[in-house]
Amino acid sequence: MPPPNLSPVRLRVILAVLVITEINSAFEVGMMYGILGTLVREFRDPVGVGWLITGFLLVGAASAALCSRLGDLYGRRRLVLVMLFFATCGSLVSALTDSLGGLIAGRALQGVAAGLLPLCIGLARELFPAGRVPVVIGWLAAVASFAASVGILCGGWLADNVGWRSTFWIGAGHAVVSIACVALLLPRSQRRPRIGRLDILGGVLFAPAVAAILLAVTRVKASGLGDPVTLGLAAAGIAMGVAWVRRELQHPDPLLDVRQFRRRQIGLAMLLMLLFGLGTSQLMLVVLLIAQQPAWAGIGLGLTATAAALIKLPAATAGLFGAPWSGHLAARHGARRAAIVGTAVISLSWIAMSLWHHTVWQLVVLTFIAVVGGSMLYAAIPNLIVEVAATERTSELNGMSHVLRTVGTAIGTQAVTMLLASATVADPSDGAVHHPAPAAYMLAFVAINLSAAVSIVVALALPRRCGPVPAGAAAAAAH
């Protein structure tokens, strides 16, 4: 179905509503990282506080694919309103509770909102002319990246000056404003006529499979690779995942159509998102550790936490350049070119950072360049999907790419952490304090550079297209 014929003014209003809406999840994640230290001091339970992140990720990973698919089926605008309602409830529970358990429950409710970006991408394709869709997606990706960075800074400032509960009151208010904007300003979205029964079991098997795998990955650092519970969770998650894939391959109308992964461009786009999580997403972990590690360790600048955080300020704006540029490249030359440029910039920045990380200005400049490349790739991937996906599968496939990014980021974080722990140096004034040795950082750099190099190969393997590809044109031709 072609998009409605809306005036330029109405389209600008719709873009503003989509931006206001989709930053709910990114802003909530950023503010949570900004207040983690405060919550650890208040509740004196680092493991429990860690569940504020883990719980959000577990629910968010399942929600991103399932709610995105339900939005494709029953109307994306309707599902956006449902997810914003859960985000509001989660923020209120977190703001009003006095216990860590209540806070974790509230954060889990907030995790339902993790699928907002895939649904907004689907709405962009549904409402905007095909030629403008890549640029709109670029701006959605840009603002999501920027909101996460701003959220960290706002969360830290609010925790220090107002109190950590204020972050959740702000989150609830933002969600309520978003509900009003969506309800009043977005056109009613399309519903797909259903034939047959909804594939409920396809969703039931998918959610616990992803949750078990993510939970196993997050346990590795504390429990080790040989822990029976960790191994059991990983085995159960893989077994459920295999059962789910087999069932969806055989189902005539699967809830989540894994057969789409067989299509060259879709499959390679998903692989790019997984690699993005494994390598590119580890940027701030490595940079902030180097910035704060004492110079006597052989690598490190010895900055305070506040000074190290300032390195992120220029990088916070980098996505506002990279993602829109990626969208314009995709609109003019196809998303393949945007992906190639993005992966090349990522690879060059990491190679340079492996060699030059001895001064603040080197970290600031190279972090900025790496974020430009990362935001270009992050915007190119949904455009790769939109170019060839059927309209009724747009949000679903972007939701599944979000799941792969989450899994990749979790695995990459654990892998980099273990590499950094492979060789340490002791503090001469306190032998109990150890820092990663230069050799350990080099191992981490090699692993991330390898991931970036593979990303370039995958981007080059994408199908070549002559000129810009209208959103969904390939999918329409396939049908």
VEXTIDO-945057 format. One line per field, with one value per residue (C-alpha): chain; residue number from 1; x, y, z; residue in one letter. Coordinates in nm, 2 decimals, padded with zeros to 4 digits. Example, Ala and Ser with C-alpha at 12.3 -4.5 7.8 and 13.67 -1.06 7.14 Angstrom:
<rs>
chain = c(A, A) .
n = c(1, 2) .
x = c(01.23, 01.37) .
y = c(-00.45, -00.11) .
z = c(00.78, 00.71) .
res = c(A, S) .
</rs>
This chain:
<rs>
chain = c(A, A, A, A, A, A, A, A, A, A, A, A, A, A, A, A, A, A, A, A, A, A, A, A, A, A, A, A, A, A, A, A, A, A, A, A, A, A, A, A, A, A, A, A, A, A, A, A, A, A, A, A, A, A, A, A, A, A, A, A, A, A, A, A, A, A, A, A, A, A, A, A, A, A, A, A, A, A, A, A, A, A, A, A, A, A, A, A, A, A, A, A, A, A, A, A, A, A, A, A, A, A, A, A, A, A, A, A, A, A, A, A, A, A, A, A, A, A, A, A, A, A, A, A, A, A, A, A, A, A, A, A, A, A, A, A, A, A, A, A, A, A, A, A, A, A, A, A, A, A, A, A, A, A, A, A, A, A, A, A, A, A, A, A, A, A, A, A, A, A, A, A, A, A, A, A, A, A, A, A, A, A, A, A, A, A, A, A, A, A, A, A, A, A, A, A, A, A, A, A, A, A, A, A, A, A, A, A, A, A, A, A, A, A, A, A, A, A, A, A, A, A, A, A, A, A, A, A, A, A, A, A, A, A, A, A, A, A, A, A, A, A, A, A, A, A, A, A, A, A, A, A, A, A, A, A, A, A, A, A, A, A, A, A, A, A, A, A, A, A, A, A, A, A, A, A, A, A, A, A, A, A, A, A, A, A, A, A, A, A, A, A, A, A, A, A, A, A, A, A, A, A, A, A, A, A, A, A, A, A, A, A, A, A, A, A, A, A, A, A, A, A, A, A, A, A, A, A, A, A, A, A, A, A, A, A, A, A, A, A, A, A, A, A, A, A, A, A, A, A, A, A, A, A, A, A, A, A, A, A, A, A, A, A, A, A, A, A, A, A, A, A, A, A, A, A, A, A, A, A, A, A, A, A, A, A, A, A, A, A, A, A, A, A, A, A, A, A, A, A, A, A, A, A, A, A, A, A, A, A, A, A, A, A, A, A, A, A, A, A, A, A, A, A, A, A, A, A, A, A, A, A, A, A, A, A, A, A, A, A, A, A, A, A, A, A, A, A, A, A, A, A, A, A, A, A, A, A, A, A, A, A, A, A, A, A, A, A, A, A, A, A, A, A, A, A, A, A, A) .
n = c(1, 2, 3, 4, 5, 6, 7, 8, 9, 10, 11, 12, 13, 14, 15, 16, 17, 18, 19, 20, 21, 22, 23, 24, 25, 26, 27, 28, 29, 30, 31, 32, 33, 34, 35, 36, 37, 38, 39, 40, 41, 42, 43, 44, 45, 46, 47, 48, 49, 50, 51, 52, 53, 54, 55, 56, 57, 58, 59, 60, 61, 62, 63, 64, 65, 66, 67, 68, 69, 70, 71, 72, 73, 74, 75, 76, 77, 78, 79, 80, 81, 82, 83, 84, 85, 86, 87, 88, 89, 90, 91, 92, 93, 94, 95, 96, 97, 98, 99, 100, 101, 102, 103, 104, 105, 106, 107, 108, 109, 110, 111, 112, 113, 114, 115, 116, 117, 118, 119, 120, 121, 122, 123, 124, 125, 126, 127, 128, 129, 130, 131, 132, 133, 134, 135, 136, 137, 138, 139, 140, 141, 142, 143, 144, 145, 146, 147, 148, 149, 150, 151, 152, 153, 154, 155, 156, 157, 158, 159, 160, 161, 162, 163, 164, 165, 166, 167, 168, 169, 170, 171, 172, 173, 174, 175, 176, 177, 178, 179, 180, 181, 182, 183, 184, 185, 186, 187, 188, 189, 190, 191, 192, 193, 194, 195, 196, 197, 198, 199, 200, 201, 202, 203, 204, 205, 206, 207, 208, 209, 210, 211, 212, 213, 214, 215, 216, 217, 218, 219, 220, 221, 222, 223, 224, 225, 226, 227, 228, 229, 230, 231, 232, 233, 234, 235, 236, 237, 238, 239, 240, 241, 242, 243, 244, 245, 246, 247, 248, 249, 250, 251, 252, 253, 254, 255, 256, 257, 258, 259, 260, 261, 262, 263, 264, 265, 266, 267, 268, 269, 270, 271, 272, 273, 274, 275, 276, 277, 278, 279, 280, 281, 282, 283, 284, 285, 286, 287, 288, 289, 290, 291, 292, 293, 294, 295, 296, 297, 298, 299, 300, 301, 302, 303, 304, 305, 306, 307, 308, 309, 310, 311, 312, 313, 314, 315, 316, 317, 318, 319, 320, 321, 322, 323, 324, 325, 326, 327, 328, 329, 330, 331, 332, 333, 334, 335, 336, 337, 338, 339, 340, 341, 342, 343, 344, 345, 346, 347, 348, 349, 350, 351, 352, 353, 354, 355, 356, 357, 358, 359, 360, 361, 362, 363, 364, 365, 366, 367, 368, 369, 370, 371, 372, 373, 374, 375, 376, 377, 378, 379, 380, 381, 382, 383, 384, 385, 386, 387, 388, 389, 390, 391, 392, 393, 394, 395, 396, 397, 398, 399, 400, 401, 402, 403, 404, 405, 406, 407, 408, 409, 410, 411, 412, 413, 414, 415, 416, 417, 418, 419, 420, 421, 422, 423, 424, 425, 426, 427, 428, 429, 430, 431, 432, 433, 434, 435, 436, 437, 438, 439, 440, 441, 442, 443, 444, 445, 446, 447, 448, 449, 450, 451, 452, 453, 454, 455, 456, 457, 458, 459, 460, 461, 462, 463, 464, 465, 466, 467, 468, 469, 470, 471, 472, 473, 474, 475, 476, 477, 478, 479) .
x = c(00.00, 00.15, 00.20, -00.07, -00.04, 00.05, 00.16, 00.52, 00.42, 00.23, 00.53, 00.76, 00.52, 00.52, 00.90, 00.90, 00.66, 00.86, 01.18, 01.01, 00.88, 01.17, 01.42, 01.22, 01.42, 01.76, 01.72, 01.61, 01.92, 02.15, 02.01, 02.03, 02.41, 02.44, 02.29, 02.43, 02.71, 02.46, 02.23, 02.53, 02.61, 02.25, 02.15, 02.50, 02.43, 02.63, 02.50, 02.14, 02.19, 02.34, 02.00, 01.86, 02.06, 02.02, 01.64, 01.59, 01.80, 01.62, 01.28, 01.39, 01.54, 01.22, 01.00, 01.20, 01.11, 00.77, 00.62, 00.76, 00.60, 00.27, 00.29, 00.33, 00.01, -00.22, -00.10, 00.23, 00.07, -00.14, 00.17, 00.37, 00.09, 00.09, 00.47, 00.47, 00.20, 00.43, 00.72, 00.52, 00.41, 00.77, 00.90, 00.63, 00.70, 01.08, 01.01, 00.78, 00.94, 01.16, 01.32, 01.57, 01.33, 01.07, 01.32, 01.42, 01.06, 01.00, 01.31, 01.18, 00.85, 01.05, 01.23, 00.91, 00.99, 01.30, 01.11, 01.01, 01.28, 01.19, 00.83, 00.91, 01.12, 00.81, 00.60, 00.85, 00.82, 00.44, 00.39, 00.67, 00.73, 00.98, 01.25, 01.25, 01.25, 01.63, 01.69, 01.42, 01.57, 01.91, 01.77, 01.59, 01.92, 02.11, 01.88, 01.87, 02.25, 02.25, 01.98, 02.17, 02.48, 02.28, 02.09, 02.41, 02.51, 02.16, 02.13, 02.46, 02.38, 02.03, 02.16, 02.42, 02.19, 01.83, 01.82, 01.81, 01.42, 01.40, 01.53, 01.23, 00.98, 01.14, 01.10, 00.74, 00.67, 00.85, 00.64, 00.31, 00.40, 00.49, 00.16, -00.03, 00.18, 00.12, -00.25, -00.32, -00.07, 00.00, -00.24, -00.39, -00.15, -00.23, -00.34, -00.25, -00.55, -00.48, -00.55, -00.54, -00.44, -00.17, 00.15, 00.16, 00.40, 00.65, 00.67, 00.65, 00.97, 01.16, 01.14, 01.28, 01.55, 01.69, 01.65, 01.84, 02.13, 02.16, 02.14, 02.42, 02.64, 02.59, 02.68, 03.02, 03.22, 03.11, 03.07, 03.32, 03.28, 03.27, 02.98, 02.70, 02.42, 02.58, 02.63, 02.28, 02.13, 02.33, 02.24, 01.87, 01.87, 02.04, 01.81, 01.50, 01.64, 01.70, 01.35, 01.21, 01.40, 01.29, 00.93, 00.92, 01.08, 00.80, 00.51, 00.30, 00.27, 00.53, 00.52, 00.89, 00.99, 01.35, 01.33, 01.39, 01.75, 01.81, 01.78, 02.13, 02.08, 01.87, 02.11, 02.42, 02.24, 02.17, 02.54, 02.65, 02.43, 02.57, 02.93, 02.83, 02.75, 03.06, 03.31, 03.18, 02.96, 03.27, 03.41, 03.33, 03.42, 03.78, 03.81, 03.69, 03.91, 04.22, 04.13, 04.10, 04.38, 04.69, 04.99, 05.23, 05.04, 05.21, 04.89, 04.64, 04.60, 04.51, 04.20, 03.93, 03.59, 03.45, 03.74, 03.71, 03.34, 03.42, 03.59, 03.24, 03.10, 03.23, 03.14, 02.79, 02.73, 02.91, 02.60, 02.42, 02.66, 02.72, 02.37, 02.20, 02.50, 02.44, 02.07, 02.15, 02.40, 02.14, 01.88, 02.12, 02.33, 02.17, 02.24, 02.52, 02.75, 02.65, 02.74, 03.08, 03.17, 03.06, 03.25, 03.56, 03.55, 03.51, 03.80, 04.04, 03.95, 04.02, 04.35, 04.45, 04.34, 04.54, 04.85, 04.77, 04.60, 04.86, 04.70, 04.36, 04.33, 04.40, 04.12, 03.88, 03.95, 03.95, 03.65, 03.46, 03.56, 03.47, 03.12, 03.07, 03.14, 02.94, 02.64, 02.67, 02.65, 02.38, 02.16, 02.26, 02.15, 01.77, 01.79, 01.94, 01.64, 01.38, 01.52, 01.42, 01.18, 00.81, 00.62, 00.43, 00.77, 00.96, 00.93, 00.97, 01.30, 01.44, 01.33, 01.52, 01.83, 01.79, 01.80, 02.12, 02.28, 02.19, 02.32, 02.64, 02.70, 02.66, 02.90, 03.14, 03.15, 03.23, 03.49, 03.67, 03.65, 03.81, 04.08, 04.16, 04.19, 04.43, 04.73, 04.74, 04.98, 04.96, 04.94, 05.28, 05.11, 04.84, 04.91, 04.55, 04.46, 04.53, 04.49, 04.50, 04.85, 04.94, 04.95, 04.59, 04.47, 04.65, 04.46, 04.13, 04.24, 04.32, 03.98, 03.78, 03.99, 03.92, 03.55, 03.57, 03.76, 03.50, 03.23, 03.40, 03.40, 03.04, 02.95, 03.13, 02.95, 02.61, 02.43, 02.53, 02.25, 02.25, 02.16, 01.92, 01.67, 01.32, 01.22, 01.07, 01.12, 01.31, 01.05, 00.77, 00.96, 01.01, 00.64) .
y = c(00.00, 00.34, 00.60, 00.86, 01.19, 01.42, 01.78, 01.88, 02.05, 01.74, 01.53, 01.75, 01.72, 01.34, 01.33, 01.54, 01.30, 01.00, 01.16, 01.25, 00.90, 00.69, 00.86, 00.73, 00.40, 00.55, 00.83, 00.59, 00.36, 00.66, 00.81, 00.47, 00.45, 00.80, 00.70, 00.35, 00.47, 00.66, 00.35, 00.12, 00.35, 00.38, 00.01, -00.14, -00.42, -00.40, -00.73, -00.63, -00.29, -00.46, -00.62, -00.27, -00.30, -00.68, -00.67, -00.39, -00.58, -00.91, -00.77, -00.52, -00.79, -00.99, -00.69, -00.54, -00.83, -00.94, -00.60, -00.49, -00.78, -00.73, -00.37, -00.48, -00.70, -00.48, -00.13, 00.03, 00.34, 00.12, -00.08, 00.24, 00.36, 00.03, 00.04, 00.40, 00.30, 00.03, 00.28, 00.52, 00.25, 00.13, 00.48, 00.55, 00.21, 00.30, 00.65, 00.55, 00.23, 00.21, -00.13, -00.25, -00.53, -00.27, -00.07, -00.38, -00.45, -00.10, -00.12, -00.44, -00.27, 00.01, -00.25, -00.30, 00.03, -00.11, -00.18, 00.18, 00.25, -00.04, 00.06, 00.42, 00.30, 00.10, 00.41, 00.62, 00.38, 00.37, 00.75, 00.91, 00.91, 00.63, 00.88, 01.04, 00.73, 00.67, 01.03, 01.00, 00.67, 00.85, 01.12, 00.87, 00.68, 01.00, 01.13, 00.79, 00.79, 01.15, 01.09, 00.80, 01.02, 01.31, 01.08, 00.97, 01.33, 01.43, 01.12, 01.19, 01.56, 01.48, 01.21, 01.46, 01.77, 01.66, 01.29, 00.97, 00.94, 01.26, 01.06, 00.83, 01.12, 01.28, 00.95, 00.92, 01.27, 01.22, 00.90, 01.08, 01.37, 01.11, 00.93, 01.26, 01.34, 01.00, 00.99, 01.34, 01.39, 01.05, 00.91, 00.57, 00.31, 00.02, -00.32, -00.63, -00.86, -01.19, -01.53, -01.81, -01.81, -01.60, -01.79, -01.75, -02.04, -01.86, -01.58, -01.80, -01.99, -01.69, -01.48, -01.72, -01.84, -01.49, -01.42, -01.74, -01.67, -01.31, -01.41, -01.67, -01.41, -01.15, -01.42, -01.51, -01.23, -01.32, -01.69, -01.79, -02.00, -02.33, -02.24, -02.51, -02.26, -02.04, -02.34, -02.47, -02.13, -02.12, -02.47, -02.41, -02.09, -02.25, -02.55, -02.33, -02.12, -02.42, -02.55, -02.20, -02.17, -02.52, -02.44, -02.10, -02.25, -02.50, -02.26, -02.13, -01.78, -01.75, -01.47, -01.40, -01.51, -01.64, -01.74, -01.38, -01.43, -01.65, -01.34, -01.21, -00.85, -00.92, -01.19, -00.97, -00.67, -00.88, -01.00, -00.64, -00.55, -00.85, -00.73, -00.38, -00.50, -00.72, -00.45, -00.09, -00.09, -00.15, 00.19, 00.37, 00.07, 00.08, 00.46, 00.53, 00.26, 00.40, 00.75, 00.67, 00.41, 00.55, 00.62, 00.41, 00.10, 00.15, 00.26, 00.52, 00.89, 00.90, 01.12, 01.15, 01.00, 01.35, 01.44, 01.11, 01.17, 01.50, 01.29, 01.18, 01.53, 01.58, 01.22, 01.27, 01.51, 01.28, 01.08, 01.40, 01.41, 01.05, 00.91, 01.18, 01.16, 00.79, 00.85, 01.09, 00.84, 00.57, 00.79, 00.88, 00.57, 00.29, 00.18, -00.05, 00.25, 00.40, 00.07, 00.05, 00.40, 00.35, 00.03, 00.18, 00.48, 00.25, 00.03, 00.32, 00.49, 00.17, 00.11, 00.46, 00.42, 00.11, 00.31, 00.65, 00.66, 00.84, 01.19, 01.33, 01.50, 01.17, 00.99, 01.28, 01.30, 00.93, 00.86, 01.13, 00.97, 00.62, 00.74, 00.91, 00.57, 00.38, 00.61, 00.58, 00.20, 00.20, 00.41, 00.21, -00.12, -00.04, 00.12, -00.20, -00.39, -00.13, -00.15, -00.52, -00.61, -00.64, -00.35, -00.58, -00.71, -00.38, -00.33, -00.71, -00.73, -00.41, -00.55, -00.87, -00.67, -00.49, -00.83, -00.92, -00.59, -00.65, -01.01, -00.90, -00.61, -00.84, -01.10, -00.84, -00.67, -01.00, -01.09, -00.75, -00.76, -01.11, -01.00, -00.70, -00.93, -01.17, -00.96, -00.71, -00.50, -00.44, -00.09, -00.05, 00.13, -00.13, -00.47, -00.57, -00.33, -00.45, -00.28, -00.42, -00.44, -00.28, -00.63, -00.69, -00.37, -00.48, -00.81, -00.61, -00.38, -00.68, -00.84, -00.52, -00.44, -00.80, -00.74, -00.41, -00.58, -00.85, -00.58, -00.43, -00.76, -00.82, -00.47, -00.53, -00.86, -00.68, -00.69, -00.40, -00.18, 00.08, 00.41, 00.47, 00.21, 00.32, 00.17, -00.17, -00.17, -00.49, -00.65, -00.54, -00.68, -01.01, -01.05) .
z = c(00.00, -00.10, 00.17, 00.22, 00.03, 00.32, 00.30, 00.37, 00.69, 00.81, 00.73, 00.94, 01.23, 01.20, 01.19, 01.51, 01.68, 01.58, 01.71, 02.04, 02.07, 01.98, 02.21, 02.52, 02.53, 02.44, 02.70, 02.97, 02.91, 02.92, 03.24, 03.41, 03.34, 03.47, 03.81, 03.86, 04.09, 04.31, 04.34, 04.43, 04.72, 04.83, 04.81, 04.88, 04.64, 04.32, 04.18, 04.25, 04.09, 03.79, 03.74, 03.66, 03.33, 03.29, 03.35, 03.10, 02.83, 02.88, 02.84, 02.58, 02.36, 02.35, 02.31, 02.02, 01.79, 01.93, 01.96, 01.63, 01.46, 01.64, 01.52, 01.16, 01.21, 01.42, 01.35, 01.45, 01.60, 01.83, 01.95, 02.01, 02.24, 02.43, 02.47, 02.59, 02.84, 02.98, 02.98, 03.18, 03.43, 03.47, 03.53, 03.80, 03.97, 03.98, 04.10, 04.38, 04.52, 04.82, 04.75, 04.50, 04.39, 04.30, 04.11, 03.91, 03.83, 03.71, 03.49, 03.34, 03.25, 03.09, 02.88, 02.68, 02.52, 02.36, 02.04, 01.98, 01.72, 01.49, 01.51, 01.43, 01.13, 01.02, 01.06, 00.86, 00.57, 00.61, 00.61, 00.41, 00.03, -00.06, -00.16, 00.18, 00.39, 00.40, 00.52, 00.79, 00.91, 00.93, 01.15, 01.37, 01.42, 01.48, 01.75, 01.92, 01.95, 02.07, 02.33, 02.49, 02.53, 02.67, 02.90, 03.07, 03.13, 03.25, 03.48, 03.65, 03.70, 03.83, 04.07, 04.21, 04.24, 04.25, 04.34, 04.14, 04.16, 03.94, 03.64, 03.66, 03.70, 03.39, 03.21, 03.31, 03.19, 02.86, 02.80, 02.88, 02.64, 02.37, 02.42, 02.37, 02.06, 01.90, 01.98, 01.85, 01.57, 01.40, 01.14, 01.22, 01.09, 00.86, 00.97, 00.78, 00.72, 00.89, 00.74, 00.99, 01.36, 01.51, 01.56, 01.94, 02.00, 01.77, 02.02, 02.33, 02.22, 02.10, 02.42, 02.67, 02.42, 02.39, 02.76, 02.86, 02.62, 02.74, 03.10, 03.05, 02.88, 03.16, 03.42, 03.27, 03.43, 03.78, 03.76, 03.49, 03.18, 03.37, 03.61, 03.58, 03.60, 03.33, 03.10, 03.17, 03.08, 02.76, 02.66, 02.73, 02.54, 02.24, 02.25, 02.26, 01.98, 01.76, 01.83, 01.75, 01.42, 01.31, 01.39, 01.22, 00.91, 00.88, 00.98, 00.68, 00.84, 01.12, 01.37, 01.32, 00.97, 00.99, 00.63, 00.54, 00.67, 00.36, 00.14, 00.08, 00.17, 00.48, 00.61, 00.56, 00.72, 01.03, 01.04, 01.02, 01.32, 01.52, 01.44, 01.53, 01.88, 01.91, 01.82, 01.76, 02.07, 02.29, 02.21, 02.53, 02.75, 02.61, 02.59, 02.94, 03.09, 02.91, 03.01, 03.38, 03.42, 03.59, 03.36, 03.56, 03.43, 03.10, 02.93, 03.06, 03.11, 03.48, 03.44, 03.70, 03.61, 03.55, 03.32, 03.13, 03.08, 02.90, 02.63, 02.54, 02.49, 02.13, 02.04, 02.17, 01.87, 01.62, 01.55, 01.44, 01.15, 01.07, 01.07, 00.85, 00.61, 00.59, 00.51, 00.23, 00.08, 00.10, -00.07, -00.35, -00.40, -00.20, 00.15, 00.05, -00.01, 00.32, 00.49, 00.31, 00.41, 00.77, 00.82, 00.66, 00.89, 01.19, 01.09, 01.02, 01.36, 01.55, 01.37, 01.45, 01.82, 01.85, 01.76, 01.91, 02.25, 02.46, 02.49, 02.56, 02.22, 02.04, 02.23, 02.17, 01.79, 01.73, 01.95, 01.75, 01.42, 01.54, 01.65, 01.31, 01.14, 01.39, 01.35, 00.97, 00.99, 01.25, 01.01, 00.70, 00.84, 00.87, 00.53, 00.39, 00.54, 00.42, 00.06, 00.02, 00.30, 00.24, 00.40, 00.64, 00.77, 00.81, 01.19, 01.26, 01.08, 01.23, 01.57, 01.51, 01.41, 01.75, 01.92, 01.74, 01.84, 02.20, 02.20, 02.02, 02.26, 02.56, 02.41, 02.30, 02.64, 02.82, 02.56, 02.58, 02.96, 02.97, 02.72, 02.94, 03.24, 03.06, 03.17, 03.46, 03.65, 04.03, 04.19, 04.36, 04.65, 04.69, 04.56, 04.57, 04.29, 03.94, 03.60, 03.25, 03.11, 02.77, 02.62, 02.74, 02.57, 02.25, 02.25, 02.29, 02.01, 01.78, 01.85, 01.78, 01.47, 01.35, 01.40, 01.20, 00.92, 00.89, 00.88, 00.57, 00.40, 00.48, 00.35, 00.03, -00.01, -00.02, -00.36, -00.59, -00.70, -00.98, -00.82, -00.54, -00.45, -00.35, -00.02, -00.08, -00.45, -00.45, -00.22, -00.45, -00.75, -00.57, -00.52) .
res = c(M, P, P, P, N, L, S, P, V, R, L, R, V, I, L, A, V, L, V, I, T, E, I, N, S, A, F, E, V, G, M, M, Y, G, I, L, G, T, L, V, R, E, F, R, D, P, V, G, V, G, W, L, I, T, G, F, L, L, V, G, A, A, S, A, A, L, C, S, R, L, G, D, L, Y, G, R, R, R, L, V, L, V, M, L, F, F, A, T, C, G, S, L, V, S, A, L, T, D, S, L, G, G, L, I, A, G, R, A, L, Q, G, V, A, A, G, L, L, P, L, C, I, G, L, A, R, E, L, F, P, A, G, R, V, P, V, V, I, G, W, L, A, A, V, A, S, F, A, A, S, V, G, I, L, C, G, G, W, L, A, D, N, V, G, W, R, S, T, F, W, I, G, A, G, H, A, V, V, S, I, A, C, V, A, L, L, L, P, R, S, Q, R, R, P, R, I, G, R, L, D, I, L, G, G, V, L, F, A, P, A, V, A, A, I, L, L, A, V, T, R, V, K, A, S, G, L, G, D, P, V, T, L, G, L, A, A, A, G, I, A, M, G, V, A, W, V, R, R, E, L, Q, H, P, D, P, L, L, D, V, R, Q, F, R, R, R, Q, I, G, L, A, M, L, L, M, L, L, F, G, L, G, T, S, Q, L, M, L, V, V, L, L, I, A, Q, Q, P, A, W, A, G, I, G, L, G, L, T, A, T, A, A, A, L, I, K, L, P, A, A, T, A, G, L, F, G, A, P, W, S, G, H, L, A, A, R, H, G, A, R, R, A, A, I, V, G, T, A, V, I, S, L, S, W, I, A, M, S, L, W, H, H, T, V, W, Q, L, V, V, L, T, F, I, A, V, V, G, G, S, M, L, Y, A, A, I, P, N, L, I, V, E, V, A, A, T, E, R, T, S, E, L, N, G, M, S, H, V, L, R, T, V, G, T, A, I, G, T, Q, A, V, T, M, L, L, A, S, A, T, V, A, D, P, S, D, G, A, V, H, H, P, A, P, A, A, Y, M, L, A, F, V, A, I, N, L, S, A, A, V, S, I, V, V, A, L, A, L, P, R, R, C, G, P, V, P, A, G, A, A, A, A, A, A, H) .
</rs>
